[in-house]
Amino acid sequence: MVSAIASKGNRRSTNLSMVALYLLLAIGIIMALLPFYWMFTSSFKTSGDIWVYPPELIPKAPTLLNYSNLFTQSLFPRHFLNSTVVAICYTVLSLFFASLGGFAFAKYSFPGRDFLFIALLGTMMIPTEVTLVPLFVVMSRIGWVDSYASLIIPFSANAFGIFMMRQNMSNVPSELLDAGRIDGCREFQLYHKLALPVVKPGLSALAILNFLNSWNDFLWPLIILQDKKMFTVPLSIALMKGLDFADYGLIMAASSVATLPVMVVFWLMSEHFIAGALSGALKG
């Protein structure tokens, strides 16, 4: 009888703990989504309606004027295209360099490998802001100012990507590569046909991170771009806020549209994101 009562008490305590946990998670989700909800609903309001008090969670008189002005009276469509081209090209190129470098560091033994890898990791300690001025000088001397190349190429072979893919490539069985060599595969075929399919989750995770970094990058495009037609989405949104007046309805509409590619990319690759981000975490 005593054990039955104790068991019921433990079960009730466990249920209460689970209810409290789910309640906290629900509160956290609401707090995380509330700014996005406010941004989206505000995109259907005029600038005056955004500042009414008390705030309107649901627009009383929704309007599509902000979206109409965004796509017909501003350069936002061109800026959106610029960001799309840059983010896709940067993601593809960085995945190639990172996976190729990670494969070399993980599966080949060559003189100075460990020293080079440590030196590569050491570059992660250098703030990006320190390199912007000399990088701008290089870009201007080779004539890459106001070009897609200046936004894509300089950071495509980054240390973090190579480090992450090296950890993932460590999970590729060496026996699989040896079998491929016996079957007559060349070294690049080992990388392309055998190693890459194994590390697909890691590639997906790195693709999401690289796409986000490129899509949200503000400082480097602000430095290297001078022609307004070449601006990216973050610069486009910043351009909407003038010194004397800011059309917050237009800004909210642009911000809402700017979140769509990020949501699509994450939705397409979310299945492998967690597994890829943790893959190789325990490898030396």
Buried (B, 14 or more C-beta within 10 A) or exposed (E): EEEEEEEEEEEEEEEEEEEEEEEEEEEEEEEEEEEEEBBBBBBBBBBEBBEEEEEBEEBEEEBEBBBEBBBEEBBBEBBBEBBBBBBBBBBBBBBEBBBBBBBBBBBEEEEEEEEBBEEBBEEEEEEEEEBBEEBBEEBEEEEBBBBBEBBBBBBBBBBBBBBBBBBBBBBBEEEEBEEBEEEEBEBEBBBBEBBBEBBBBBBBBBBBBBBBBBBBBEEBBBBBBEEEEBBBBBBBBEBBEEEEEEBBBBBBBBBBBBEEBBEEBEEEBEEBBEEBBEBBEEEE
